[in-house]
Amino acid sequence: MTDIRKDLNAILTKLNIDQSNPLQENAFQMISQNEEVVLLSPTWTGKTLAFLSPLLEKLKPLQELFQLLFVVTSRDLAIQIYLAAREMG
């Protein structure tokens, strides 16, 4: 995976994710630089991981304050993001 925190990398390894695809690499770099990103690709190509990884990378787990808000278009997408984020720790 792209250069990410060791704890996040360990979680991805535990999920058997040890390599990112080009979509994820590009999204990670752009989101890490606070650029706006629109990811268009077929289902099951890693879009959720592509935008979650850099966002989770920016979180400061020891700070007890609101750090991240997702606004999504459907309940199904909200559930998908929630499950993926929960699985990633």
PyMOL commands that set and color helices and strands:
alter all, ss='L'
color gray80, all
select helices_A, chain A and resi 6-14+22-32+47-58+75-87
alter helices_A, ss='H'
color red, helices_A
deselect
rebuild
show_as cartoon
